[in-house]
Amino acid sequence: MRKTIAVDFFHVESPIAFENILRTTMRIRSGALRNEPTTGGTIRLRKDGNRDGSIFGDMMRIRQDEPTIVASTNGAETPVAQADDEGLGVTNAFLYIPDRKILLYQRNRSGVSANRASFYFQQKAHVSQAILFNPILREDIGNKLRSLSGANMLRIKMAPGRVAQDVGEDGPIFQIIKAAREMESPVVDIKFSLGRGRRGSLNLKNMFDAIRWTEAKHEEGMELDALEVIAREEGAEKVEILDLLEARFKFALQIESTKQIEEFYRRRIDCLFEIWAQCARKVPRF
């Protein structure tokens, strides 16, 4: 059976070298010390390794929110993970290229989101400042976004039902989501705009914060139908619609699946190295 491995690309911004943060986490012995409780279940660094100067591994989310069943096509069912500290383990393989500060992260929305993984490494390495996994955009869109002199509108269309009601979440977008829940609205279409005929720009810092928040929630499973900026590049006279959802740099390959856990892990890691070999020259440099 063939399985498609889809990979998202991130540029890592870290207060200290991210490879050192990874190595610090890798030195934690495999066991309870590697666990980090979250609202979506316990997460942990499951496997790790080095090859050709790059660092790779496997993140795991242990789902304990529902019974786990092994089901046969003949109708037989066997309960597993019956102990309180057991659950279904769902994984995301990753590959970090230190000299490019680029992270390849396997897309599996049932597992550990890239946003959760960045927080995990921050906690385990005892780093006070945030580690940012910034989605890499196609070079043309990325250049336009970085050269913005102003923005007329930010549009976010989403289905917020899967956004966890995390304690401590705040900000205007999360308040809108809470209101949508109260209104029992399955879809929210938000437009932050200057309105017709008005000069000036949206606050670019706050706009980018809103974009980053939305991308993080999308990584965690929130359905996102639109993420658009209507903006003007520096020196340009006309505005342009930048579709950030379609502009993300991503790649996918198929591998032969197997029920052998460690062999499947090895195949996924090999797949990430193959994807990097095919994409290294295409990924924008920072």
Secondary structure, 3 states (H helix, E strand, C coil): CEEEEEEEEEEEECCCCHHHHHHHHHCCCCCHHHCECCCCCEEEEEEEEEECCEEEEEEEEEECCCCEEEECCCCCEEEECCCCCCCEEEEEEEEEECCCCEEEEECCCCCCCHHHHHHHHHHHCCCCCCCEEEECECHHHHHHHHCEEEEEEEEEEEEHHHCCCCCCCCCHHHHHHHHHHHHCCCCEEEEEECCCCCCCCCCHHHHHHHHHHHHHHHHCCCEEEEEEEEEEECCCCCCEEEECCCCECEEEEEEECCCCHHHHHHHHHHHHHHHHHHHCCCCCCC
